[in-house]
Amino acid sequence: MRFTLRPRSGCLVLCLSVSLLTLLLQSLWVPPEMTREEPAGAGRSPEEQGHHGNSVRRLALRLEALSSQVQRLARERDAPQPAKEELTNLLQSLRQDQEGLVRSVERELQRMAQKLESLGHQPHTPRPQDDHRPQTGLREVCEVPEDPVYPHCAEKVEFLQARWDSDPCYAFYGVDGTTCSILTYLSEREDFCPPHPGRNHSAPPWHQQPHTHKEKAEVRTTLRPLYEVFGGIPGPAGRFIWSRVERLSACWIKAGHSIRENTIKTTSLQKRVLLYPGVLSGGAGQRFGAMVDQGGPLGELVQWADLSASLFILGHNLTFTTSQNHLHSVIGAAPGKGSCPIQRPLPFDLIYTDYHGLAHLQGAMGLAFQHYQCRFRILDSFGTEPAFNLGTYARSHGYNTLWGSWRLQPLQYMTMFPHTPDNSFLGFVSEEAMVEQEEREEEVEPGPYRKDNTAVVYGKQDYMWQGKERYLEVISQELETHGTVYQPPGHSAQLPSNIINHGLLTQDQFLQLLRRAKVFVGLGFPYEGPAPLEAIALGCVFLQPRFQPPRSSENSDFYKGKPTTRQVSSQHPYAEEFIGKPYVWTVDMTNTTDVQETVRAILRTEVKPFTPREFTSEGMLERVHAYITHQDFCSVSFPTWPPESALRIHLGPLGQSCVSVCRRASLVCEPALFHHLNNPAAFTRLGLSCSNMDQEVDNHIFPAYSPWGRRCGLQRERLLFSCAGSDPVHRRLCPCRAHRAGQVALCPDCL
């Protein structure tokens, strides 16, 4: 019986036929698990291998061609001109090839059956394999298990079946698209699926504990080996870091002797520490480094230099790199795009990096990033408040920025100044006058400091001077005014004519200029840099502009997008609030009378060099040692440092943050003590009667009390404990503490 096919019906029949034939070939195909066990070319001559490969290739190409033609005809079935003639030609062609195609399939199936039979009688000799590749049985058939202990197994298998070739790291770990290889990977590398029957179940390699490092951290008396650690830092940035450490080496060694005698009572284990300033990595890092010789920002480099010296003097083992390739090597990243976990346990106890480096680590560590993130310490000049740190909260409450949402403990962020008590204050060291350097300078007269009636302006690029002409003119009427503005080759800086510009100086030359100057003049930018403290340490008075209204992310392009709600009242709030007069004078830059009277008052004032203890080398060593000894962000329990004895509970007024509440009491807010207040007993202790105890709403100002309805709120997310933040309808419960003289980061009993 013969049937006449319409074009649309013919397309459907062909599609079904081709699909069935493809399924038949797939069901009888030699599994990849089997071919992977067989040595290349075993039992076949080169001619047989070539004939077998060519036959299979011809079949695959023919099926692919047929499928493509059928699909095209199906798309054209509704076209105005029917494809009847073309379909007839295709059917005739198919009938002509049908017998040959069937014979080819029969031959291939017979050859495969013979091969299977011969392999079944041969002893199995496994091929030496890379340790990363999963081992599967010859005839193993894998099914996705249903195990309530591994609820995400099926979902992960489905994902890898579709995406296993999206990142070479999966193939590196032995995934080849088969269910067996995927299950092996997910059970032995990511721990999302149960282990295969007969296999010993253990934690993934990157999840295991490394060998215990038992060397003691002994205070060192030389920095020479550290210079070798810096050997891999290229360009001007590397030279700056190296030269700063060398210039301050005498101070570091002296401070090391002192802290060994007075602070470090017991010897602790040496920490293996990786320092990775991501801002110096790659092309962006080269551009940043090039700015060092053009008046660019140096604050970050100052911190990296001083942190390295601190850790080394304290006796820890350092690795310093700015190369992403080297980073991948030392952490054991799998080759690829970073979707897979690292190959072995992380060999570092601590990793100091920045926001750029944090992104690089996430892109290299895969699932291991979250496991090890408690070991990260993030150098963050301007601070990250808790409301920005928790992604889900930030997105739902309007705090989402490009820099936040890493879900770290807020104290893992380390700032340049103690402006954000929710973070750890790392700081740096102010360069103090070196007697040895002064003796080498022939032109320096006897006496540690001889001050001239001169001013040095803080601003190394001429755009910082624009719009400040009247302000500078008033200062120049009283003081000979000098600048250190970068001048590109063949160009001169666009400065007022009464300014003596020295061009961009080396650090030694700049310090010599400051030693002679009476006043260091701020222009309003850069914000919160190290230079004002270095000037004060060399006997200068710092004159800076007041900001009215204060600068913030609401009105400043510089602060916009930064994960902080701080209101910056002057160019250098730390200098204004923690040092103040007679070393720091803050003026309205637009009020020429105020500026003139202030300059004259400064000229009548004599000041000696001054450095807050927390910005001396000994103070920084003391602080870094305390952090390494006591801060443990890998523990699931609440922190025990600072001790509860340091707690001073304060109930703030409506609309004030705990930062302000504690500061008004000459204390500092201590976020590590919040958990002592997050209970009904704390409200009772403050004499508050609660009609309702709310713990169902996320709010970074909790624990807090609302007098309307006598509602008390407890914090249910420990990452949201926050010194920052205020609400006009809540009074905050604030954990304040005292601090050591000149050392804001440490309570009196913290050492």
N, C-alpha and C positions, 0 to 999 in steps of 0.2 A: 504494500500500500504506500502511496506517495502522498506527501502533504506539501501544499504550496505555502511558503512562509512569507508573511508580510515583513517589510523592513524592520518594524519595531519588534515583532515577535522573533525575528531572526537574531536581532541584537541580544535579546534576553537569553535565548538558547545558547548563543555563543559565549556570553558572559558566564552562564552556569557551567558550560562544558570546560572552559578554560580554568575556572575556579576549582572544579572537581579534580581536574588533572593536576593542578598545582598542589592541592591538598594531598593527593595520592603520592606525589613525589616527596613532599615534606614528611609524610608519615613513615616513609621507608628510607629516608635519607640517613646516612651514617651520622650520628650525633657528634657535635663538636667535642663533647667530653671524650669520645672514643678516639677521634683523630688526634686530639692533643696528646693522648697516651702513646700513640704510635710514632716511632722515630721516622723522620722524614725519609720517604722512599723505601721503607722496609718491605721486602718481599716483592718488589716490582722493579722491572727494568725501566730505564728512562723513557723507552718507547711506550711502554704500557702506561706510565704516568702521564705522558703527554697525550696519548690517545684518550685515556679516561678523562683528563681535564678538558680536552677539546670537545668530546662528546657532550659532556655536561654543559659546557659553555654554549654549544650550539643549541641544545635544548632550551636553556635559559633564555638565550637571545630570541629564539623563535617564539616562545611563549610570551616574552615581553612585547615583541612586535605585534603578535595577534591581539594581545590585550590592549595595546595602544590604539590599534585600528578600530577595535570594537568600541572602546570608550569614545573615540572621536565620532564614530557613527551614531552612538547613542546621544551625544550632545547635539548632533545635527538632525535628530529625528523630527523636530518641529520646524525645520527650515522650510522656506517657501518651495524650494525645489527638492523633491524627495531624492534620497540617495539610492534609489532602487538599482540602478545599473551598477554602481560601485559595489553594493552589497552582493549582487549576483556574481560579479567577478571574484569577490572575496570568497564566497561559498564554493565556487568552482576551484579556486586555488586551494582552499582547505581540503576539498575532496581529493585533489590530486596528491596533496602531501600527507593525507591521513594515514595511508598504509605505511609510508616510510616513517612517519612520526611514531606510530604505534610500535613498529619494529625497533626503533631506536630506544623507546622507553623500555620495551621488553628486555633488550640487551643490557641496558644499564641496571635494571632491577635484578637480572640474573647475576651480573657481575658483583653487585653489592651483596646479594645473598651468599655468593661463594666467599666473598671476602669476610663477611660476618662469621660464616661457619669456620673458616680457617683461623680467624682470630680467636674464636671461642675455644679452639684446641691448643692454642699457643700459650706457653707460660707468660705471665704478665711481668714485664720488666719495666719498672717505672723510669721515666726520663728524669735525670737530674734537673731540678727546677728551682727557680727563684723562691726564696722563702715567702714572698708576698703572694704567690699564686695558690689558690685553693686546690686541694686534691679531691677529685671526684672518682667514683667507681666507674668501671667500664660500661656496665649496663644500668647505671644508676638513673632512676627516674625520680625527680624531685617534685613534691607537691608543697604548696604554701601551707604551713601549719596554722592551726587555730589554737592559740595559747593565750589565756587571759593575762599571763605574766608579760606577754609581748603584744600589746594591743595594736601597735602600729606596724606590725610586720607586713601584713598584706598590702597596706598603703605604700610602704617603702619599696616593696617588690614591684608593685605596679609602676611606681615612679621610675625606678631604674630600668625596667623593661623598655620604657619609652625614651629614657634619657641617658643610658649608660655610656653612650659614645659622645656625650656633650663635653666630657672632661677626660683627658688622657689618664688622670689618676686612677679611674676605675679599672682601666685595662692594666695599669701598673700593679694593682692589687688582685689581678686575675679575673676580673669580670669580663665575660665575652658575650653577654646578652642572654645566656641560658639561665633558666630558673635556678639550676643547681649552683652556678657560679655566683649568682646574685644572693642566694640564701647563705652561701658560705661567707661572702663578704659582709653581709648584714649581721651575721652571728659572730664573726671573728674580728671584724674591724670597727663596726658601729654599734654592736650590741642591741640591735632592734629586733632580732629574730633568735629563736632558741637554737642551740647547737645541733648539728647533724647527729643522728644516732651513732654511737660508737666513738664519738669525739669527746675529748676531755674539755669541759667548759671552764674557761678562765676569762678574766677581764681582758679587754682588748689591750694590745701591747702599749699603746700610749696612755692607758689608764692605770698601768701597773706602777708600783713604787720603784724608783731608781735605786741604785746602790747608795747606801748611806755615805755621806761625805763627812768624814770625822776629823778633818783638820781644824785646828783652833784658829780663831781670829785674833791675831796678835797685832798690837799697834805697831805700825812701821815707822822707821826713822829716816827713810829716804824715799824719794819719788822717782828715781831714775827708771825703775822697771815700768812705771806708768807711761813714760814717753814712748816705749815700744808698743804699748797697747794703743796709743794714738797714731801709730805709724800708718794705719790704713785710712785715715781721714784725709780726703784729698782737698786741695785748693785753699783759698783764703780762710775759710771757716776752720779747717784743720790747723792752720798756722796760728790763728787767733787763740783757739783752745789750748794748744800746746804752749804758746808763749805766755798766756795768762797763768797757767799752772806753774811754769818755770819761774815767772816773776814773783809769785807768792809762795814759792816753795819753803823759804825760811819761816814764814808765818805758819804754814801748815805743820811743819816738823815741830816747831816750838809748841803749837797747840796740841799736837799729838802727845808730847811728853806730859803736858799739863793734865789732859783728860785721863791719861793712864794713871796718874798719881791721885787725882781727885774725884773722878766720876766712875770709871770702869772698875768695879769691885770684884767681879767674877769674869772669867774668860768664857766666851760663848763660841759656838761652832761657826766656822767660816761659811759665809753665804756665797753661792755661785750666782753672779749678777751679770745680766746682759743689759747694756745701755744702747738703745737704738733711737736716735733722734730722727724720726721719719721726715722732718722738715728739710733735712739735708740729703735726702735720698733721691736718686734719679735726676731727671732734667730739671724739675722744680727745685731740687736741692742745689743744683749747680747755679741756677739763677739767684737763689737766696744767698749762696756763698759769695757770688760775684758782687753782691751789694755791700759786703763787708768793706771792700776797698772804695766804695762810692758813698759812704755815709749812711748805709743801711742800718737796720736795728741790730743791736748786739745783745740785748737782754737775754734771749734764749741761749746764746752761746756762753754768756757769763754763767748761767745756771748749770749748763752741761759741764763746763770746766770745773766749777766748784763742787758739784755733786760727785764727779769722778774722783777728784782729789780727796773728798771726805771719805768715800767708800774705801779708797785705796789705803789711806792712812789708818782707817779702822781695821784693816787687815783682811778685807774680803777679796775674793777672786773675781776679776773683771774681764768682760769681753765687750769691746766697743766697736760698733760697726755702723756705717751709713749706707751699706749696699744691700739692696733687697735680695740679690742672689746669695750673698753671704748669710743674710738672715735666714733664708730658706734652708741653707746648709746646716747652720748651727742648731736650728730647732727641729731638724729632721722632717721637713715638709716633703710630701709626695710630689713627684713631677706632675705638672698640670696646672689647673686654674684654681686650686684651693678648695674644691668641693669635698675632698676626702680628709680624714684626720691624719695627723702626723704619724710617722712610722714607729716611734719609740717614745718612752716617757720624756717629758720636757726636762732637759738637763740643767735648768736654771731654777733657783729658788725665788728669784725676783727678776722682773723685767721692767726697767724704766724706759718709757717711751713718751710720745706726745700723741695728739689726736691723729696726725697723719700716720704715725707708726701703728697706732691702734687699728686703723683700717687695713694696713698692710698685714698685720698679724692675723686679723680675721680672714683675710683673703688667702692666707697660707695654711691655716691650722684646721679648717673645717670644723667638725664637731668638737675637736679638742679645744677650740678657742673658749667655749663656755666652761669647760671643765677646769681650765687653768687660769681663767680671768681673775681669780682671787689673788694671783701672784703679780698682777700688773700694777704699776704705779705711773700715773699720767702727769707729766709736767704741763701745767695749764696756767699760764701767766695771770689770766683774768678771772679764773674760777668757774665752777659749774655747780649751780644750786640743785638741790634734790628734785624740785618740780620739773626741771629740764632733763634729768637723768633717767627717769622711768618713762619709757616710750609710750605705753598705753595711757598713762596719766597726762603726759605732755600733749599728746594729740587731742585728748578729749577736753583739756582745760586751757588750751591756747598757749602752751609753752613749747611747742615743737620748733626746733631749729635744726640747722645742718650739723651742729656740733654736739648735740646731746643724744639722749636715748640709748646709752650703752649699758644701762642697768648694772653699773658697778656700785660698790659701796662709796658714797660721796667722799669719804675720807681717803679714798685711793687717788683722788685728784690732788696734785701738789702745786701750790701757788707760789708766786714770787714774793708777795707781801701778805700779811695776815688780815686781808680784807674780807675773806669769806670763811668764817669759822666752821662751816659745814665741810670744808676741805682741810687737808693738812698743809700747814705752812712750811714749805721747804726753804725758800729764801736763797741767799747767796752771800758772798763776803765783800764788804766794802774795802777797797784798796787803801791801806793805811800808808803813812809816810815811811819810807825805808831809809833808815839812817845810813846804811851802806851806800845806797844810791846817791844820797845827798853828798856824801863825802867824795864820791867819784866825780860830781859835777863841780868843776873849778869855779864857775861863776856864782855859785851859791855862797852867800856870806855866812859867817858864824851865826848860830841860833837856828832852831828847828824850822821856824817860819818867819819870813819877813814879808808883810803884806803891803802891797802898793794900793793906791786908790784906782784900782782897775776892776772891770767887770768882764766876765766871760759869758757869752750867750749860749744857751743850751738849744742847739738846733743845727744839724750838720748838712741840711739840704735847704736850698734857698726858698722853696715853696713854704716852709714853716715860718718864714719871716714876713710873708705877704700880709698886708693889712695891719702890721704892728709898728709902722713907722713913727707915729706920734709917741707911743709908749717908749720906744727905744730912744727917741730924741730927748725925752725928759731925763732918762737915765744917763745919756751921754753928756748932758749938761753938768752932771755931778761927778761922773766917773769916765775914765778912758775905757772905751768899750771894744772888746775883741770878739772875733768870730772864728769858728773852725769849720767853715762851710766848704763842702766838696766843690771843686771846679773842674769840669770836664776838660780834657786837653784842648787847648786853643780857645777856650771860653773863660769868661770871668763870671763870678757869682753876681746876681742882681741884688746888691745890698745897698743900704744907705751910705752916702759918701763919708759919714763920720765914723764908720766901722773899720777897724783894722782887722782884715781877714787873713788868717794864717794858712788857709786851705785845710784839707783833711790831714790831721796829725796822727802819728803813731800813738799808742796808748802811753808810752813813756813821755813823749813830748807833751801830750795833753795834760798829764798829771803835773809836769813841771809848770805849765801855764797856770793850772789851778792853785799850785802852792804859792804863787805870787799874788793871786787875785783876791780881792776882798768880797766880791759878790758873784754868785752864779745865777744868771737870769733865765727864768723859764718863760717860754713863749706860748704856753698852753698845749703844746704837742712836741714830742711824744708823751703819751700818758704813762705814768707809773713805771718809769725806767730806773735803772740802777745808778745813773750818773749823779742825780742830786745827793744821794747818800755818800757817794765817793767824794763829792765836793765838800760836803759837811765834814767828812772824815779828814779832809785836808785843810780844815780851818776856814772854809768859805761860809758865807751866809747865803741861803737859798731864797731868792725872791721869785714868787710864782703868782699867776693870775687865779682869781676866784671865778667859778662858773655860776652864773645866775641866769636862768635856772640851772640846776645840776645836769650834767650830761648823763644820758642813759640810752638804752636801746630804743626809747621812744623818740628821741630828738637828735641822735648822733649816728651818722653813717658808720663810724668806727665801731660803736658798740652794738649796732643793729645786727641781730642774728646770733650774738654771743649768748651763751646759756646762763645769763645772770640778770637780775632785776636791780642791781646796785645803782644808786644815785651818786655820781661822782661829782663832788663839790669843788674840786680844784685839780690842777694838773697832777698833783701828787698827794692824795689823801693821807697816806701813811705819814709822810713828812709833816703834814699839817696837824694830824690828830695825835700821833705818838711821839713826835719830837717837839714841834712848835717853837715859839720864841725862846731865846733870842736867835736860834739857828735857822728858823723858817718863818718868813713873813709872807702873808697872803694878801693880795690887793685886788681892787677893781681896776683892771688894766685900762678901762676907758675913762677913768677919772684921773686926769693928769695931776690934779692937786694932791690926791691921795698917794699917787705914785711918787711924786716929788718929796712929800713929807716923809714917806716911808724910807726912801733912799737916804735922806739926811739923818733919820733916826738910826739907820744901820751904820752910817759912817761914825756916829757917836758911840757905837757899841763895839766892844772888843769881845771876841769869842775865841775859845780854844778848840782845837780839833776834837770832834766828838763822834763816836761810833756806838750805837746801841749794841748791847752784848749779843743780841740775836743775829747781828750782821758782822760779827767778828768770826775768825776761823775757829776759835774755840767754841763759840756759841753754836755755830753750825754743826760741828762735830758732835756736840752734846745732843742736839736735836735729832740728827740723823741716827745716832746710836740708839736713842730712845725709841724712835719709830721702828727700827729694825728689830729691836729687842721685844717690844710690847705689842705692836700692831699685828693682828692676825685676822685677815679677812677670809681665810679658808675655813674657819670654825663656824659651825651652825649655831653655836650658843651666843648669847649676848656678850659684848666686850666687858672685860674686867679692868681695863685700863683706859682712862684714869680711874683710880679707886673711888668707891662710893663716898668715901670720907671727904672728897673734894667737892661734892655737890652742895650748891646753895640754891634752893628753890625760890624763884621769884614769880609772882603773878603780875603779868603786864597789864597796862591799861588798854582800852579798846583801840584797835587800829595800829598797834605797834608790834614790830617784829622782836624776836628774842635777841637779835643782834643789838638792837637799840636798848632793850630793857636791861640787858646785862651790862652794856657799856655805861649806861647812866649810873649804875651802881659800882663803877670802876672794876667790873669783872668782865669775863668773856664767856660767851655761850659755848657749851661743850656738848656736841651732838651725841657723843658716845655715852652720855649719861641720861639720855631721853627715856630709855626703857624703865628707869627707876620712877618716872612720873606717869607712866602710861597704865595707871590702874586706879580704881575708885578710891583707894586709901590716900593717894596724893591729893585728890580734891578735898577729902575730909580734913587732911592735914592743913590745908589752906583755909579751912572754915567755910567751904562751899557746899551747899546743899543741892544735890542733883535730883530733879524730878524725872530725868530721863538720861540714860547712859548710852550714847550712840556710838556704835562701832561698825556700822553698815555702810558708811559713806567714806570714800577716799577723799582726804583733804590734807594737804601738806602742812597746814597750821595746827593740826591736832597733835597732842592733846590740848584742848582749849575749852573755855567756858563761855556760854552765851547767857547774859542776864535775862534776856527775853525768854521766858518759859523755863529758866534755870536748866538749860540743856547742857550736858557735858559730853564732849566728844573724845573718844579714844582712837589712837592710831592703829590701824590693822595691817599696814604695810610698812615694815621697818625701813625700807629704802626711802620712805617719805618723811622720816624724822628730819625736821628742817629748822635751823636757826633763822633762816631767811623766811620772809612771808608775813603778811599781816592781813587783817580782816576787820572792817569797821563794826562788825557785830559780835566779835569774839575777843575774849581776853586770853592770852596765851600763857600756858604753864611752861616756864623757861628753866632749863638746867644750866645755871651759871656756876662759874668756879673762879678762884683766884689764880694768879700766875706768878711765876718766879720773876724777880726783878730783871727787867730787860730781856725776858724770854717768854713771850706771850704764849707760845705753843705748849709750855710745860707748867703743870701745877706745882705748888711747893713740894708735894710728896710724890712727884712723878718720876724721880730718879732714885 
